[in-house]
Amino acid sequence: MRPLLVYRDRILARSEHGFMRRQYLGFTRLAPFWVGTRRDADRPDGLDPLILGGAGPLAPLRRALFKQAGLPPPETPALAARRPALIHAQFGRGGAIALPLARALGVKLVVTFHGGDAHKDAHYRPGRLFGALFARRLPALLDYAACFVCVSPSVREKLLARGFPPEKLIVLPIGVEPAAALPPPSGGHILFIGRMVEKKGVPVLLDALARLRAAGDATPAVLVGDGPLLAGLRPRADALGGVTLPGWQSPARLRDWFAGARCLAVPSVTGAGGDAEGLPSVAAEAMMLGVPVVASDQAGLTHLFGAAAPGVLVPAGDAAALAAALAGFADPAARAGAAAAAHALARRELDASVQSVRLEELLLSVLA
């Protein structure tokens, strides 16, 4: 197997453990080797990345020179000796940082865009002094990169609008592992899982829950996740009653929350500066487990909601429509039908082993 350098500047935020690694689980001809400039304390077991810049008092300076000035890191000769096939960079900014390293190694570069890196206007606006790193290197990145992988059609559409060459944009969603066994459709709680940030639309969900309470529907809700908005959301959740905010949860605990869920709410909105979803991995996980999804039309899921809908799509920011959709899954027949459709769609379109093989084939085609 030929080495594949996987560049992620921060290895890895705990919210990324699952979907980052799932991209490579089906690889048989390329061997992923992770590199970056920062190692998280809670990185996944078995992941031993190379942190560029070396050790000692000058390490921070070397990392800064690599990231901001494009000076090849001291590990470049050792990486060259590995004879990597190419670099697969995660996120647009990661591609911009990895660009000088790809040039120094003389290898091709493929970049995956996940959502916010395509939608956030600030990423594409030069700063006052030297300009944002991504914006400064974008012209060179567009020229050098072999292709850009988009996790959803909405990401591709946004990059097209930003001037990316259409022939280099390839849509390839990240999959999830098939469930060993499906839990029976439950009439339990309404579930949300995600970072407590603006684009996730949690205030809209709380407004929808308030409407349900006013109509006499006391269905409990579990809003899983942490983030900068969590503390400010707790008083509203407490006032509603029956709303639990347990913070970050382990993957094993998430399975328990899924097992008792009536449906998953994905009330995404477009945040300040254009920040928006790509393809929320939690929605794919829910569908694979046969949990219906109630999502906004800004959640990056529109292309998956066809005739055999795995849930309901509502206008972003519309609490009334969201409340009505959530209430609709109190009906066991509606819940069972959407659950079956969700699972079938996930097995057909979002199987991680299939999507991983497709990614490896794409990377190998770049080498050809």
QUISUL-V822153 format. One line per field, one symbol per residue. psi: psi as a letter, one per 40 degrees, with the letter a starting at -180 (. if undefined). A space follows every 50 residues. Layout:
BEGIN
psi=???
END
This chain:
BEGIN
psi=hiihhhhhdhhiideedcdddddedeheehhhhhiaehhidfiiiehgih hieaiideddddddddddeehhieeddddddefidihhhhiddddddedd ddddefiihhhhhecdeddhdddehiadceihddddedddddddhdihhh eidddddddddeeihdeehhhgihaihihdihiihifbihhhhiigidee fdddddddddddddeehfhiihhhiiidedddddddddddhehhgeaiii dddddddddehdihhgfiihaheehiichhddddddddefhihhiieeee edeegadgheahhihhegddddddddddedhdddddddddddddddddef hdddddddddddddddd.
END
